[in-house]
């Protein structure tokens, strides 16, 4: 199922994702002439940050959302970004062949239910000795939030909308993803789970995050009723996991971080 992303709303409510993406970016060991593919470029902020670090290289950001691509192109359209391009593409059907020295992806590949086509596309896109550095939702990710949202979805008011519902998230175990990478010929340097704390300033910020990033659980609900469903989901979560003394909301998350190299 294809979801409609509100790029401006996402940009306002994706601070947690940005913090983790910048942490991953800081570990990339970029060279000035690297050619980089960013899978799941979203609003383009991280893709542009990579482009700043490879002044003699080039960066391509791809996203399955045409709304995100449109937003990123408009936000980073000046002459300052001559080495930066955005284009629509599905992570499971990448249209590249030996073009990149590095493939980077943050908070995207858990949307790909079957990872083999995505991994094969990444292998094709990389030059010999090219690197993959990615972080995505891992096994156990968002368990407390999913429990709260699914409990609300079972309530009589909402249950009809969720008949035959199946989550598209693929939160892999590190050993399983490592095996898939090795099957595609990669030398795997890292595949591990990292616990994270997703921090939201208050209830309003939590609602904004659910609204902008939890499309599989909100899209089944009629547009006119969606805000009410989201508020109920947020309140159910907060009832089980109250804010801290400062009013800050915490959501335990688990990231799967992988690093791999294509053979020479």
Legacy VTK file of the C-alpha trace (Angstrom):
# vtk DataFile Version 3.0
C-alpha trace
ASCII
DATASET POLYDATA
POINTS 264 float
0.000 0.000 0.000
1.244 3.489 -0.876
0.866 6.145 1.812
0.478 9.875 1.333
3.208 11.724 3.222
2.854 15.355 4.288
6.439 16.508 3.839
6.051 19.779 5.743
4.335 18.079 8.670
7.007 15.370 8.675
9.761 17.979 8.734
8.184 19.495 11.858
7.716 16.204 13.722
10.740 14.077 12.824
13.286 15.478 15.272
14.004 12.063 16.758
14.681 10.537 13.368
16.965 13.466 12.500
19.045 13.075 15.674
19.717 9.412 14.910
20.352 10.110 11.230
22.958 12.736 12.128
24.630 10.297 14.511
24.864 7.764 11.703
26.042 10.452 9.271
28.868 11.404 11.636
30.198 7.837 11.438
30.344 7.608 7.636
34.007 8.565 7.112
33.094 10.420 3.925
35.676 11.356 1.312
35.357 14.587 -0.669
34.820 12.693 -3.934
32.398 10.034 -2.671
29.314 9.282 -4.731
26.481 8.577 -2.291
22.996 7.150 -2.618
20.590 8.058 0.200
17.693 5.587 0.305
14.650 7.141 1.934
15.772 10.755 1.599
12.491 12.134 2.967
12.480 15.929 3.246
16.111 16.034 2.069
17.810 17.426 5.155
20.220 14.541 5.662
20.849 14.143 1.944
21.878 17.799 1.760
24.104 17.366 4.815
25.885 14.536 2.993
26.250 16.685 -0.143
28.013 19.359 1.908
30.611 16.784 2.914
31.385 15.521 -0.601
32.096 18.718 -2.571
33.872 16.837 -5.387
31.391 13.956 -5.410
27.661 13.611 -5.995
24.663 12.613 -3.927
21.356 11.138 -5.073
18.403 10.996 -2.715
15.588 8.594 -3.534
12.210 8.209 -1.886
9.039 6.364 -2.834
6.967 9.428 -1.920
6.646 11.915 -4.774
5.480 14.494 -2.215
8.745 14.112 -0.311
10.766 14.375 -3.524
8.883 17.505 -4.558
9.503 19.084 -1.156
13.217 18.194 -1.134
13.758 19.527 -4.649
12.154 22.831 -3.693
14.064 23.109 -0.409
17.487 22.370 -1.947
17.197 23.861 -5.415
19.777 26.661 -5.262
23.172 26.717 -6.966
24.659 25.714 -3.623
23.467 22.137 -4.227
24.901 21.402 -7.676
26.102 17.947 -6.573
22.682 16.978 -5.183
19.788 15.260 -6.989
16.451 13.897 -5.796
14.402 11.335 -7.676
11.466 9.037 -6.922
12.393 5.382 -6.564
11.268 2.338 -4.619
13.891 0.893 -2.284
12.913 -2.563 -3.547
13.466 -1.606 -7.194
16.529 0.645 -7.366
17.428 1.705 -10.937
21.209 2.066 -10.544
24.234 0.127 -11.760
27.723 0.540 -10.228
27.274 4.278 -9.632
28.003 4.773 -5.924
30.875 4.368 -3.490
28.471 4.508 -0.538
24.825 3.678 0.060
23.368 5.308 3.174
19.924 4.753 4.634
18.315 5.800 7.895
14.851 4.818 9.182
13.722 3.422 5.826
14.522 -0.229 5.156
12.107 -1.532 7.804
9.368 -0.426 5.381
10.571 -3.103 2.949
8.782 -6.294 3.993
10.973 -8.611 1.902
14.578 -7.340 2.040
16.118 -9.433 -0.745
15.149 -7.157 -3.690
16.340 -4.060 -1.805
19.648 -5.677 -0.884
20.142 -6.883 -4.467
19.446 -3.359 -5.735
21.936 -1.905 -3.285
24.568 -4.403 -4.425
23.956 -3.423 -8.071
24.094 0.286 -7.241
27.460 0.046 -5.511
30.836 0.161 -7.197
33.327 -2.602 -6.336
34.478 -2.131 -2.720
31.533 0.206 -2.177
30.023 0.449 1.307
26.566 0.134 2.783
25.808 1.943 6.051
22.210 1.702 7.203
20.062 1.951 10.286
16.435 0.861 10.462
13.876 -0.389 12.929
15.067 -3.681 14.405
13.519 -6.623 16.231
11.363 -5.335 19.107
11.169 -1.790 17.769
8.262 0.365 18.989
6.731 -2.561 20.861
5.061 -0.390 23.499
3.641 2.051 20.956
2.432 -0.717 18.662
0.693 -2.368 21.616
-1.099 0.881 22.462
-2.168 1.632 18.880
-3.347 -1.916 18.238
-5.347 -1.919 21.462
-7.191 1.189 20.268
-7.664 -0.381 16.824
-9.531 -3.270 18.466
-12.088 -0.988 20.087
-15.606 -1.333 18.631
-15.508 2.122 17.058
-12.394 1.289 15.028
-12.319 -2.486 14.623
-14.165 -2.500 11.307
-11.474 -0.355 9.691
-8.792 -2.858 10.669
-10.318 -6.076 9.362
-7.577 -8.030 7.548
-5.033 -5.411 8.653
-1.390 -6.419 8.341
1.484 -4.226 9.419
4.056 -3.515 6.666
6.907 -3.061 9.106
9.758 -5.566 8.935
11.778 -5.352 12.140
14.528 -7.862 11.448
16.839 -9.704 13.806
20.513 -8.846 13.154
21.455 -12.421 12.312
18.667 -12.633 9.723
19.617 -9.396 7.972
23.297 -10.368 8.077
22.452 -13.631 6.335
20.532 -11.796 3.597
23.495 -9.472 3.016
25.916 -12.398 2.809
23.625 -14.185 0.371
23.929 -11.097 -1.869
27.728 -11.307 -1.703
28.408 -8.609 0.898
31.152 -8.740 3.479
29.235 -7.832 6.645
31.184 -5.667 9.075
28.373 -4.955 11.524
24.807 -6.099 12.178
23.537 -5.318 15.663
20.597 -3.963 17.603
20.883 -0.612 19.370
18.294 0.460 21.974
17.130 4.056 21.534
14.875 6.497 23.343
12.485 8.425 21.093
11.834 11.675 22.958
8.771 13.874 22.465
8.436 17.204 24.226
4.819 16.599 25.230
1.505 14.996 24.221
1.147 17.338 21.243
4.533 16.283 19.880
3.642 12.616 20.363
0.420 13.148 18.391
2.389 14.878 15.634
4.753 11.911 15.384
1.902 9.408 15.185
0.173 11.529 12.554
3.220 11.918 10.323
4.984 8.554 10.664
2.399 5.908 11.530
0.506 5.751 8.248
-0.101 1.969 8.302
-2.098 2.405 11.506
-3.849 5.648 10.578
-4.586 5.229 6.851
-7.302 2.581 7.399
-9.346 5.125 9.381
-11.622 7.542 7.510
-9.986 10.960 7.099
-12.751 12.703 9.051
-12.156 10.427 12.066
-8.398 10.048 11.871
-7.525 12.822 14.330
-9.749 11.213 16.954
-8.151 7.809 16.451
-4.676 9.329 16.789
-5.631 11.129 20.003
-7.008 7.917 21.486
-3.826 6.061 20.538
-1.659 8.764 22.131
-3.754 8.779 25.300
-3.632 4.986 25.554
0.147 5.093 25.267
0.432 7.841 27.881
-1.835 5.956 30.274
0.604 3.034 30.203
3.771 5.123 29.862
3.269 8.522 31.538
5.545 11.481 30.773
8.552 12.025 33.004
8.734 14.713 35.702
9.422 17.338 33.056
6.432 16.350 30.945
8.600 14.667 28.295
7.274 11.533 26.600
9.621 8.603 25.986
9.087 5.783 23.495
11.560 2.858 23.650
12.878 2.024 20.197
15.311 -0.526 18.763
17.485 0.187 15.732
19.184 -2.391 13.550
22.499 -0.985 12.375
24.401 -2.618 9.534
27.676 -1.934 7.756
28.778 -4.000 4.800
31.166 -3.897 1.848
30.730 -5.100 -1.701
33.629 -7.275 -2.873
36.239 -5.764 -5.143
LINES 1 265
264 0 1 2 3 4 5 6 7 8 9 10 11 12 13 14 15 16 17 18 19 20 21 22 23 24 25 26 27 28 29 30 31 32 33 34 35 36 37 38 39 40 41 42 43 44 45 46 47 48 49 50 51 52 53 54 55 56 57 58 59 60 61 62 63 64 65 66 67 68 69 70 71 72 73 74 75 76 77 78 79 80 81 82 83 84 85 86 87 88 89 90 91 92 93 94 95 96 97 98 99 100 101 102 103 104 105 106 107 108 109 110 111 112 113 114 115 116 117 118 119 120 121 122 123 124 125 126 127 128 129 130 131 132 133 134 135 136 137 138 139 140 141 142 143 144 145 146 147 148 149 150 151 152 153 154 155 156 157 158 159 160 161 162 163 164 165 166 167 168 169 170 171 172 173 174 175 176 177 178 179 180 181 182 183 184 185 186 187 188 189 190 191 192 193 194 195 196 197 198 199 200 201 202 203 204 205 206 207 208 209 210 211 212 213 214 215 216 217 218 219 220 221 222 223 224 225 226 227 228 229 230 231 232 233 234 235 236 237 238 239 240 241 242 243 244 245 246 247 248 249 250 251 252 253 254 255 256 257 258 259 260 261 262 263
